[in-house]
Amino acid sequence: MTLISPMVDKDKTAERVRARIESGGRDPKDIGFRWLMLATLLFSLLVLAVLVVDVVGDSWSVLSSRLGDFLANPLRSRSDEAGVFTGLRGTFWIGIFVICLSFPIGIGAAIYLEEYATDSWFTRLVDVNIRNLAGVPSVVYGILGFTIFVGLLDGPFGEDGAFGKTTVAGGLTLAVLSLPVVIITSAEAIRAVPQSLREAGYGVGATKWEVVRNHVLPYAAPGILTGTLLSLARALGEAAPLILVGAIRGRLGSNAGFFELGQLREQFTAMPILITEYATKPGDDWVPVTAAAIVILLLVVLGFNAVAVLLRNRFEAKREGK
Amino acid sequence: MAAPVMPADPDLLAGNPKRRQKESIVKTVFAGAATTSLVISILIVGSLLWKAQSFVGDLISPPADALAETRDGMISLSNLWTEQWAPRFMQFDIKTLLVASVIVTVVAMAVAGPVGLGAAVYLSEYASPRVRRILKPILEVLAGIPSVVLGFFALRWIGPNIVQNLFDSAGNQSLLAAGLGVGLLTIPLVASISEDAMRSVPNALREASAGLGARKFTTSTRVVLPAAVSGLVAAFIVATSRAIGETMVVFLAAGGSGNSAQFTVNPLERGATMTAAMASQASGTDGTIVETAFNSLFFVGAVLFVITLTLNVIADRFVRRVRQQY
């Protein structure tokens, strides 16, 4: 039996191997590639830096001179008086809707899909359906909100002549928009709970609900909280669906206080809508106002993001540590 | 010598009826929550089709108030294929919107594709766990920036500083500037799906490649990337779908907010994508617009929905292929 000798030039191979060993693993092509890949990541950092510097720089004249004013004033037609009060108020109430509707329904649906559902046609249909819903453009949710919520709420809740374009309609629309993401992230967190925890629960005679409530949910809570906070942040930054639902870009008729419930059936606006309005106003004097509104929105949205990421890191470290 | 088996007391095994009842109530409530998502889908499709078919019906047999808005007093299905998008004058040229959407999406993917993929390669193949923990949040923060903020950035910074610097003929607002803004927005999406795909490639493949003497560059480009290709394709398709559906960046930076747009294939010109046309239609200051014109919004929405749904279904196929492989 003869071995087939490979068709290579032995001297050349030896030379290359020696060169590689002597270079100490420092291959120029390899290093170049590594830096190129790192550069793409740093490009994103650069973009963020430019964006933040640009926006904060633009906003400085407003934030440094009249921050209190800016937070307390509603939309005004003069750029040196305009504020974000109505936007913050609307965004706050929309957040309440998302928390009260989409969180419980989303987590409930996730529990059903992960813990209760058997592999039936219904489960598969719901599963495919949720993943497709997560990919539907946000502006299409606006159409749903306009047809269903604005249309339905027109009669019972709408202010006269406002055609149902109320805070309720806006809040419901964004609650529906964030529902699929809440379901997907909660289901992932529940799936990551070790099976042995459940088996231990069943072993001592617990019912399914008892196992879910006392073992699965506490273990999955950090993951669920992270996912829900991220989807809340995303919902609060959405403008397109609210435009479709008829958020008011001009001056609001109502001047209800921040926490007054009565405004739920009145016209509404939100931070992203105010930013859109200020950004499309002609004249350079509106740039600082727009930028300042953006800084406020970024503080809210990125604040939720930061809390979510910190929570996740902390619980991950804790779990790995034990 | 087995012990005699005692027949179990059936009443004892049945457990507490109250606990069983609670159990079934809880299950029903959760099943109801899961069913909500189906209801939402039905409502979305229903609300799109309801007004969209009434719009198409109006084109076939036009009502008098719509005819009054035209110059020649004629409306037919051919109004969907003219030279401009101007619902006020019954000009519903769908290709104006489609071409603008394609331009924005191509520009966006030209940015997000390479940058997102490169970031994913670095995070998955090169970064140590510590470096990864520091660098990954960059993408997460970028993903958290609301699109209206990137829209303002594209309008005020990308437009003047990049687009107008490179091309003298470009205006303040252009499809190119909007496309670049949308690209920045989709970088995190491409990066995170691609990274997931590459991390799901088993380490044995990398070890085998290194064992044969391949350097990291060769391992990454010839072994890991081909092994993860289904996931990478999925990442591109999902990001494309997201770029087509992105509204606020285009609405602010592409200049189509006046609710009319000329047909153009030039990315340096202003234009309206499908999404921007919908938003400007809805926020239109002209409250007196006739119903046929307003309902064009639902027709465009239905087209957009079909396009993104198709892309998402295809992407889902690719993602499943990755899961089955490893």
Interface residues (C-beta under 8 A of the other chain):
Chain A: V17 R20 D27 K29 D30 F33 R34 L36 M37 L38 A39 T40 L41 F43 S44 L45 V47 L48 V50 L51 D54 V55 D58 P104 I105 G106 G108 A109 I111 Y112 L113 E115 Y116 A117 L125 V126 V128 N129 I130 R131 N132 L133 G135 V136 P137 S138 V139 V140 Y141 G142 I143 L144 F146 T147 I148 V176 L179 P180 I183 T207 K208 W209 L230 A233 R234 L236 G237 E238 A239 A240 I243 L244 G246 R249 P272 I275 T276 A279 T280 V287 T290 A291 I294 L297 L298 V301 L302 N305 V309 N313
Chain B: G15 R19 R20 K22 E23 V26 K27 V29 F30 A31 G32 A33 A34 T35 T36 S37 L38 I40 S41 L43 I44 G46 S47 L48 W50 K51 P114 V115 G116 L117 G118 A119 V121 Y122 L123 E125 Y126 R133 L135 P137 I138 L139 E140 V141 L142 G144 I145 P146 S147 V148 V149 L150 G151 F152 F153 L155 R156 W157 L184 I187 P188 G213 R215 K216 F217 S220 T221 V238 S241 R242 I244 G245 E246 T247 M248 F251 L252 S257 T275 M278 A279 A282 S283 L297 F298 G301 L304 F305 T308 L309 L311 N312 V313 A315 D316
